Amino acid sequence: MKLLIAPLLLAITLPCARLFAQAQETPPKPAQPAKVNPAEKKIPEGVVDPKTGLVGPNAQPEVTNKGKPVPKGCWFKKIHLDYGKHVENTVETLRDKFEFVNETGKEQRILSLMTSCKCQRIKLKVGDKVRTLARKQDQTLKEPVTVPAGVPCVIEMDFDVSGGAGRRVGDIRIETSDPAMPSMTLTAEATMTAAFKVVPEVVQLGSMDPSEQRQWEVKVHCLIKNDWKITRPDSVMPEGMKVTSIEPSKVEGKTVYTIKGSYGPGLTHGAFGGYLLFHTDNEKHNVQVIIAAEVKETVKLEPRFFSLRSFPRSAPPTRAVYLWAIDGSEISVESAKVLKLRGVKEDDLIVRVIAPNKNSKEMLEVPHQQKMIPANRTWKVEIALKPGFKGRGAVRGEIEVKSKSSKMPLTFKFNGFPRGR
């Protein structure tokens, strides 16, 4: 197999590539959803931010009935439940109740009774009887609930407070046949306080090259007890993340942990750090450490995968990938090396590294890129098969490209499906 440099007309022989006889290589998986930078995590629509108590995406305070007077004609003695403050993960649900009486002097009906979330459980008692809240598919009650005049009634609410620290807000929406109270929204809230304080709350590593390594350090304080232990880091960690030490110390009689680690090298473009979990001697309370970074490539290679598709063995096609500096500077490709190859002999695969024409004013249309790329700063790596090459089955390969501007090698894969002999 030969490596041809054009237009420089230099030829060097590539090192022999290993012939892989394992299971067939497969094209890269479809693109995954964009990763979320921990430092810039947005609050989803309708979700309360646990730190600020604000609801996204416009960060408006979640409205409750706290502090509001009971409206005239309302059946309920109170219209808001405040479950108070509780330490995170010490309890999953909190129970309280809304008491009410139909004081209209005549029988009324509850036409609809819904919670803001299915995780909130409610039970309706009219007098000493529990009334069914069976629903249709549209979540309306299958049968209205009759409420006699003057009978004490209760809505019991099991409020879900599972999960981490932060504010919890929920409501119950009611529609009735009473013209004085055709609809009513009852609200509830609770505050789950953190068991640990991590300093800094988010470790900011800044912008990084994929080949870099940066150190990080946090201190962890327990807010609910003086003596405690971190037993181990979780086995699942973000790619490129390492924990190098976990050391306890005493500060004013309280245990404080110093955790040190590193991020990188060998990172992928677009990586944002991640979340690390540390287990403690209380299985309900774990420590979360957030590391934020922005990993940027200096050299772009596209496409990372291409297919030669179905082609006659006597006339195989030629395909190319393109490399250019993201900041618009000049680069130099040093080598293109075969990492994996199947379905074709090494001598029948030709890899051509083509240097750019620095005088060209042409703009190239590169796959997966919205903007045109200047040809005078763009290198090409072409893949070609010799006509009539020998082999069995599909052709599959992986090529590694090294450039002086990129500290980490870039790779691309290809496949093809030859016809005939």
KEVEX-511546 format. One record per residue (C-alpha): x, y, z. Coordinates in steps of 0.05 Angstrom, whole numbers, plus 32768, in hexadecimal, padded with zeros to 4 digits. Each point is the difference from the previous one (the first is absolute). Layout:
<pts>
XYZ...
</pts>
This chain:
<pts>
800080008000801C80457FEE7FF68045801E800280347FCA800B804B800F7FE4802C7FC9800D80337FE380447FF8802180087FBE7FDC80217FE0803C7FF47FB6800E800F7FDA803E7FEC7FBB80137FD17FFA803A80107FCE80387FDD7FBE7FF67FBB8002801D7FE57FC780277FCA7FD77FDF7FC67FFB80317FD87FC07FFE7FD1800F803A7FB780107FFB7FED80327FCB800A804A800F7FC1802980017FF680497FED7FFF803380387FBF800480277FD080397FF08011804180217FEB800380497FDB803B801E802D803B801080237FFB80427FED803280358036802B80207FF77FF8804B80128049800A7FCB80187FCE7FC97FCF800F7FBD80207FED7FC17FF780297FCC7FD97FD77FBB801D7FF57FD47FF6803D80387FE5802D80148025803F804A800D800780147FDF80428032803780137FD9803F7FEF7FB87FE880037FF5801E7FBB7FDC7FDE7FC7801D7FFC7FBA800C80157FCB7FF18048801380127FF680497FBF801C801C7FEF7FF080497FD07FC580067FBD801C80177FE07FE2803E7FC88015802F8030800D80387FEB803F80267FC080087FD87FBC800680247FCC7FCA7FF57FD0801B7FCA7FB8800F80127FD27FC57FF2803B7FCE80037FF17FBD802080467FF8801C801B80178044804580087FE1801880027FB8804B7FF4800980297FCA802380478010801680237FBF8011803D8027801A80497FED7FFA801C7FB97FFE80447FE37FF180057FE37FBB7FF57FB47FF97FE97FF780487FB87FF97FEB7FDE7FF27FBD7FBA801A800E7FE0803180307FB67FFB80147FD0803880127FB880117FF07FD080347FE77FBF800180297FC1801D7FE17FB4800580087FCB800F7FCC7FDC803A80227FD280127FC67FC47FE180237FF57FCE7FC880207FC47FE0803B800F7FD1802D7FD67FD4804B7FFD7FF580077FFB7FB4804C7FFC7FFA80397FF4803180477FFD7FE680478008801A803880257FDC80287FC07FFE7FEE7FB6800180347FF680367FD3802780317FCD7FD0801F7FBD801980197FC67FE080257FBA801F80067FD57FF3803D7FB8801880027FE87FF68047801B7FBD801580027FE37FBA803A7FFE7FCF7FE880147FBA801D7FE17FC28028802D7FD280007FD17FC4800F80267FC07FF37FFE7FB6803980017FCE7FFC804C7FFE800C8000804C7FBA801A80117FD97FDB80357FD67FC77FE67FC9801380307FF68044802480067FFB804C7FC380178026800E802E803B7FC4800880307FF880438022801F8008804580277FBE8000804A80048015802D7FEA7FC7804B7FF77FF780327FFC7FC7803E7FDA8019803F800F7FD880407FD67FFE803380327FE6803B7FE27FDB8042801E801880307FCA7FE7804080147FDE8034803580108000804280237FD280387FEB7FBA801C80027FC47FD57FEF7FBF801F7FE77FBF7FDD7FEE7FB6800E7FFA7FBA7FE07FFE7FCE801C7FCF7FB67FF9800E7FC1800F7FD97FBC7FFF80217FB6800E7FF28000803A80327FF980437FDB80258022803A803C7FD07FF87FFE7FE47FB9804B7FF28004803680028034804A7FF28002801F7FE98041804C8004800580367FDE8028804B80088009803B7FE38026804A8011800380337FC8800080428017801D80437FE57FE980257FCD802A804380177FE5802280407FEB80347FFA7FC8803280397FF8800480177FC97FB97FED7FEC80187FF97FB780497FF77FEE800E802B7FC380397FE57FD67FF3802F7FC680117FF37FB7802C7FC27FF380237FDF7FC67FEE7FB67FF980487FED80118004802980407FFB7FE980487FE9802E80387FFD7FF5804B7FC4800E802B7FF28001804B7FC28008802C7FF18000804B7FC17FDE801A7FDC801380407FC77FD8801F7FC7802D80187FDB7FCC802980357FDD802A8047800B8018801D7FBB7FF67FF57FDF7FBC80277FDA7FCA80077FFF7FB580077FB57FF3800F80007FB57FF680247FBE7FCB7FE37FD2801B7FD07FCC7FDF80287FC78026803F7FEF800280307FC580327FEE7FCA8045801C80107FEF800D804A802C7FE580387FFE8005804C80478001801C7FF48009804B7FC880038034801B801B80437FD8800E80408014803680337FE18021803D7FEA80497FFF7FE3801980417FEE7FB980147FDD7FF17FBE80187FD07FCA801180227FBE80177FDA7FC28030801A7FCC7FF77FDD7FBD803480087FC87FFF7FE87FB98010800E7FB77FDB80087FBE80227FEB7FBF80267FF27FD57FE07FDA7FC77FBF802880027FCE80067FC87FEC80417FDF7FC1801B8021800C7FDF80437FE8802A803B801D7FDD803D7FC97FDE80287FE37FE9804280257FD480327FDC7FD9803780207FEC80427FDF7FCE802F7FFF800C804B7FF47FD7803E7FB780137FFA7FE37FDE7FC27FCA80357FFA803280397FFC803380057FC8802E80397FEC7FFC801D7FBA803C80277FE37FF780287FC0803B800C7FD17FF580307FC7802D80087FC37FFB80107FB6802A7FD37FD4800E801C7FBB80237FDF7FC5803580297FDB7FF97FD87FC07FBF7FE87FE07FF97FC07FD87FC17FF17FD87FDF7FD27FF180127FD180387FDD7FC77FDB7FEF7FF47FB77FE87FC67FD680187FEB7FBB7FBB7FE07FFB7FF57FC97FCD803480027FC8801D7FD27FCA80427FE18015801C80127FBC7FF3804B800A80038013804A7FF180498012802D803280227FEA8026803E80218036802A7FFF8020804580158048800E802B801F80378006804A80128011802C803B7FC38019802680218044800B801080087FB6804C7FF68008802A7FD37FD4800B7FB78013802D7FC87FE97FEB7FB77FFC80397FD380157FE47FBA7FF37FC47FD57FF280047FBB801F7FD27FC47FF77FE67FE880447FCF7FCB7FEA7FF17FE07FBD7FD37FC87FE87FE97FE57FBD803C801A7FD8804B7FF28000802E80368019802280077FBC7FBE800D7FDE7FEE803C802C801E80437FEE7FFE803C802F801180437FE18010803D802A7FF5803E7FD6801C804380157FD8803F7FF18010802F7FC78012803F80267FEF802B7FC47FBA7FE47FF87FC4802E800B7FCE7FC77FFD7FD07FF280397FF17FB780107FBE7FE2801480107FCE80367FCE7FCC801A7FDF80128043801880487FFD7FD0803A7FF7803680307FE7802E7FF97FC5804A7FF28011803B80257FDE80247FCF7FD280438022800980037FE9804A7FDD7FBD7FFA80237FBE7FFC7FE17FC17FE1800A7FB780107FE77FD47FC67FEE7FB7800480057FD67FC07FFE7FB67FF080267FE17FC67FD17FE87FC87FF57FB5800480197FFB80477FF97FBD80227FD97FF480407FC17FE4801E7FC38023801B7FF880488013803B803080038009802280438039802B801B801680348032803680357FF18027802A8032801780457FEA803680288024800E804A7FF78031802F80217FC8802E80167FD77FCB8023801F7FDF803D7FCF7FC77FFC7FFB7FD37FC27FBE80037FDA7FDF7FC27FE37FCB7FF07FCC7FDE7FC07FEA7FE57FE77FBE7FDD7FC47FE27FEB7FE87FBC7FDD7FC57FDF80247FE67FC17FDB7FDB7FC9801C7FCC7FD080447FDF8000
</pts>
